[in-house]
Amino acid sequence: MKKVLLVSTSLSEGSRSRKILNIIKQKMESSTVSVELVDLRDYELPFCDGRHPLSSYGENAVKLDEKIKNADAYIFGMAVYCYSISGVFKNFIDICCGGMSNKPFGIVAASGGTMSYMAVEDLQKILSFEVRSIPYPQVVFAANEHWGKDGKRDEGLLAPIPERIDDFVESFPKFVNGLSS
């Protein structure tokens, strides 16, 4: 059984991308892959400065690197910052990306505005060129307007996002399993 590592890259307490990742994790637990959720809030990392070996970045870097190496595929939950990925997320990639080579990844993104959807392309380029990972073309993207408007922040996702999540949960494991056959 293939192992999919879900990585929540937002440090925000009320992270919407983490909420979507948790929905995906719950739904994927009954699929043809095993899933594990990693939250970068639990792993403080120093700034990447090119030092070697990896252990010089500390115990958290070594733990995350092991999780990356042991996974067969990844789903990254990201918030959009200035139409790109966050510095925390890029720092994580720069330190712990060694084990991602030739492995597939998917993206879950949350943003304030609908035009920020193109930010996921930055991540696809970084991981495709820097790491040689394989991007899954289907992305789950939710902007402010995709969340319930009943006065309570993030009470629920509105159409078409739940359907897109279901499609992603059904098709991503097939993509992962299909690459290895």
C-alpha positions as CSV (number, residue, x, y, z in Angstrom):
1,M,0.0,0.0,0.0
2,K,1.3,3.4,-1.0
3,K,2.0,6.0,1.8
4,V,0.7,9.5,1.2
5,L,2.1,12.2,3.5
6,L,-0.2,15.2,3.9
7,V,1.8,18.3,4.9
8,S,0.1,21.3,6.4
9,T,2.5,24.2,5.7
10,S,0.6,27.1,7.4
11,L,1.5,28.3,10.8
12,S,-1.8,30.0,11.2
13,E,-4.0,28.6,14.1
14,G,-7.2,28.9,12.0
15,S,-5.6,27.6,8.7
16,R,-8.1,26.9,6.1
17,S,-5.7,24.8,4.0
18,R,-5.2,22.6,7.1
19,K,-9.0,22.3,7.5
20,I,-9.3,21.0,3.9
21,L,-6.3,18.7,4.4
22,N,-8.1,17.2,7.5
23,I,-11.2,16.6,5.4
24,I,-9.0,14.9,2.7
25,K,-7.2,12.8,5.3
26,Q,-10.5,11.6,6.8
27,K,-11.9,10.7,3.4
28,M,-8.7,9.1,2.2
29,E,-8.3,6.8,5.2
30,S,-10.7,4.3,3.5
31,S,-8.9,4.4,0.1
32,T,-6.1,2.3,-1.4
33,V,-3.4,4.4,0.2
34,S,-2.3,5.0,3.8
35,V,-2.2,8.6,4.9
36,E,-0.3,10.6,7.6
37,L,-0.7,14.3,8.4
38,V,2.3,16.4,9.3
39,D,1.8,19.9,10.6
40,L,4.8,22.2,10.2
41,R,3.6,24.0,13.4
42,D,5.0,21.0,15.3
43,Y,8.4,21.2,13.7
44,E,10.4,24.4,14.2
45,L,13.1,24.7,11.6
46,P,16.0,27.1,11.3
47,F,16.5,29.2,8.2
48,C,18.0,27.3,5.3
49,D,21.6,28.6,4.7
50,G,23.1,25.7,2.7
51,R,24.9,24.0,5.5
52,H,25.6,20.3,5.4
53,P,24.9,17.7,6.6
54,L,21.2,17.8,7.1
55,S,21.6,17.0,10.8
56,S,23.2,20.4,11.3
57,Y,19.6,21.8,10.9
58,G,18.6,19.9,14.0
59,E,16.4,17.0,15.1
60,N,13.2,18.4,13.5
61,A,14.8,18.6,10.1
62,V,16.0,15.0,10.4
63,K,12.5,13.8,11.5
64,L,10.8,15.6,8.6
65,D,13.4,14.4,6.1
66,E,12.7,10.8,7.2
67,K,9.0,11.3,6.8
68,I,9.5,12.6,3.3
69,K,11.8,9.8,2.4
70,N,9.4,7.2,3.7
71,A,6.4,8.5,1.8
72,D,5.5,7.5,-1.7
73,A,3.5,10.7,-2.5
74,Y,2.6,14.1,-0.9
75,I,-0.3,16.4,-0.6
76,F,0.7,19.9,0.4
77,G,-1.8,22.2,2.1
78,M,-0.7,25.8,1.5
79,A,-2.0,29.3,2.1
80,V,-1.3,31.8,-0.7
81,Y,1.0,34.6,0.4
82,C,1.5,37.5,-2.1
83,Y,0.5,35.2,-5.0
84,S,3.0,32.5,-4.0
85,I,4.0,30.1,-1.3
86,S,5.0,31.1,2.2
87,G,8.6,31.5,3.3
88,V,8.0,28.8,5.9
89,F,6.9,26.4,3.2
90,K,9.9,27.3,0.9
91,N,12.3,26.9,3.8
92,F,10.9,23.4,4.5
93,I,11.3,22.5,0.9
94,D,14.9,23.8,0.8
95,I,15.9,21.8,3.9
96,C,13.8,18.6,3.6
97,C,13.2,18.0,-0.1
98,G,15.8,15.4,-0.8
99,G,13.5,12.4,-0.6
100,M,10.8,13.9,-2.9
101,S,12.6,13.1,-6.2
102,N,10.5,11.3,-8.8
103,K,7.5,11.1,-6.4
104,P,4.0,12.6,-7.1
105,F,2.5,15.5,-5.2
106,G,-0.9,17.2,-5.0
107,I,-1.9,20.6,-3.8
108,V,-4.6,22.0,-1.6
109,A,-4.6,25.8,-1.4
110,A,-6.6,28.4,0.5
111,S,-6.6,32.1,-0.4
112,G,-8.4,35.3,0.3
113,G,-9.2,36.0,-3.3
114,T,-10.2,33.9,-6.3
115,M,-7.4,35.3,-8.5
116,S,-4.7,33.7,-6.3
117,Y,-5.3,30.3,-7.8
118,M,-2.3,30.8,-10.0
119,A,0.0,30.7,-7.0
120,V,-0.1,26.9,-7.0
121,E,1.9,27.1,-10.3
122,D,4.8,28.4,-8.3
123,L,4.8,25.3,-6.1
124,Q,4.5,23.1,-9.1
125,K,7.5,24.8,-10.7
126,I,9.6,24.6,-7.6
127,L,9.0,21.0,-7.0
128,S,9.2,20.0,-10.6
129,F,12.5,21.7,-11.4
130,E,14.3,21.9,-8.0
131,V,13.2,18.5,-6.7
132,R,12.1,16.6,-9.9
133,S,8.8,15.7,-8.3
134,I,5.7,14.8,-10.4
135,P,2.8,17.3,-10.1
136,Y,-0.8,16.0,-10.0
137,P,-2.7,18.4,-12.3
138,Q,-5.9,18.6,-10.3
139,V,-5.8,21.1,-7.4
140,V,-8.2,21.9,-4.6
141,F,-8.4,25.7,-4.3
142,A,-10.7,27.5,-2.0
143,A,-11.0,31.3,-1.7
144,N,-12.9,33.4,0.9
145,E,-16.1,33.1,-1.2
146,H,-16.0,29.3,-0.9
147,W,-16.6,29.3,2.8
148,G,-20.0,29.6,4.6
149,K,-21.3,33.1,5.1
150,D,-23.4,32.6,8.2
151,G,-21.3,34.9,10.4
152,K,-19.1,32.1,11.8
153,R,-15.8,31.9,10.1
154,D,-15.2,28.7,8.2
155,E,-18.4,27.0,9.1
156,G,-18.5,25.0,5.9
157,L,-17.3,24.8,2.4
158,L,-19.7,25.9,-0.4
159,A,-20.1,24.3,-3.8
160,P,-18.2,23.4,-5.8
161,I,-15.4,22.8,-3.3
162,P,-16.8,19.7,-1.5
163,E,-17.3,18.0,-4.9
164,R,-13.7,18.9,-5.9
165,I,-12.4,17.4,-2.7
166,D,-14.3,14.2,-3.4
167,D,-12.9,14.1,-6.9
168,F,-9.4,14.7,-5.6
169,V,-9.8,12.0,-2.9
170,E,-11.0,9.5,-5.5
171,S,-8.5,10.3,-8.3
172,F,-5.2,11.2,-6.5
173,P,-4.6,7.6,-5.1
174,K,-5.3,6.3,-8.7
175,F,-2.6,8.7,-10.0
176,V,-0.2,7.6,-7.3
177,N,-0.8,3.9,-7.9
178,G,-0.8,4.3,-11.6
179,L,2.7,5.8,-11.7
180,S,4.3,2.8,-10.1
181,S,2.7,0.3,-12.4
